[in-house]
Amino acid sequence: VKRRTEACMGRCQAGFCTPKILDLLAQWVPGLTIEKTSKAGTGSEIFYGLNKGQLVAPFEAGEKCE
């Protein structure tokens, strides 16, 4: 995703967009879960578990961000 779209290349270096990108991938790729997503195969998992609740808050079209 990063190489094709230049996502994650801003000043925060993926701090804000990674959870949203993983949520979108989990929605569009059958059988993929956020917890099992890795950068380069086994051993490079991005998330190891929850520490502050949900990884990504649900967001509806037209809803204002707070």
Helices and strands as residue ranges (DSSP letters): H 2-5, H 17-28, G 34-36
